[in-house]
Amino acid sequence: MSDKESFNSRKGMIFGFYAYMLVSAVNYFYYLSTESILFSPSYIFWSGLLAFFLFEFILNLRDKFIRKNIDN
């Protein structure tokens, strides 16, 4: 893994963490108002994990296209 990919992975981890926090906060406030949950725990888990991998993939893809255009 190159330094740029490692940097993008860290940015993806931060984005995934914020996704976890956002979905958890929405779920918590929904629970406070209705006393039933909006999202299942597995949905919360997979949403943060998916956000991490997608954001990292998009950043790496963007960097690859930028490098490709610079080389041409």
C-alpha positions as CSV (number, residue, x, y, z in Angstrom):
1,M,0.0,0.0,0.0
2,S,1.4,3.3,-1.0
3,D,1.5,6.4,1.2
4,K,-1.3,8.0,-0.7
5,E,-3.5,4.8,-0.4
6,S,-2.7,4.7,3.3
7,F,-3.7,8.4,3.7
8,N,-6.9,7.7,1.8
9,S,-7.6,4.7,4.1
10,R,-7.3,7.0,7.1
11,K,-9.7,9.5,5.6
12,G,-12.1,6.6,4.9
13,M,-11.9,5.4,8.5
14,I,-12.7,8.9,9.7
15,F,-15.6,9.1,7.2
16,G,-16.9,5.7,8.3
17,F,-16.7,6.7,12.0
18,Y,-18.8,9.8,11.3
19,A,-21.3,7.7,9.4
20,Y,-21.6,5.4,12.4
21,M,-22.1,8.4,14.7
22,L,-24.7,10.0,12.4
23,V,-26.7,6.8,12.0
24,S,-26.5,6.0,15.7
25,A,-27.6,9.6,16.6
26,V,-30.5,9.4,14.3
27,N,-31.5,6.0,15.7
28,Y,-31.1,7.3,19.3
29,F,-33.2,10.4,18.8
30,Y,-35.9,8.4,17.0
31,Y,-35.9,6.0,19.9
32,L,-36.3,8.9,22.4
33,S,-39.3,10.2,20.5
34,T,-41.1,7.0,19.6
35,E,-39.6,4.3,22.0
36,S,-38.9,2.0,19.0
37,I,-35.7,1.7,17.0
38,L,-35.4,2.9,13.5
39,F,-32.3,1.0,12.4
40,S,-31.2,-2.5,13.4
41,P,-27.7,-2.9,14.9
42,S,-26.6,-4.8,11.9
43,Y,-27.7,-2.0,9.6
44,I,-25.7,0.5,11.7
45,F,-22.7,-1.8,11.5
46,W,-22.8,-2.3,7.8
47,S,-23.6,1.3,7.0
48,G,-20.4,2.5,8.6
49,L,-18.3,-0.3,7.1
50,L,-19.7,0.4,3.6
51,A,-19.1,4.1,4.0
52,F,-15.5,3.4,4.9
53,F,-14.8,1.1,1.9
54,L,-16.7,3.2,-0.6
55,F,-15.1,6.5,0.4
56,E,-11.6,4.9,0.3
57,F,-12.4,3.4,-3.1
58,I,-13.6,6.7,-4.5
59,L,-10.5,8.6,-3.2
60,N,-8.1,6.0,-4.6
61,L,-10.0,6.0,-7.9
62,R,-9.8,9.8,-8.1
63,D,-6.1,9.7,-7.4
64,K,-5.5,7.1,-10.1
65,F,-7.3,9.2,-12.7
66,I,-5.4,12.3,-11.6
67,R,-2.1,10.5,-12.0
68,K,-3.2,9.1,-15.3
69,N,-4.1,12.5,-16.7
70,I,-0.8,14.0,-15.4
71,D,1.2,11.3,-17.2
72,N,-0.5,12.0,-20.5
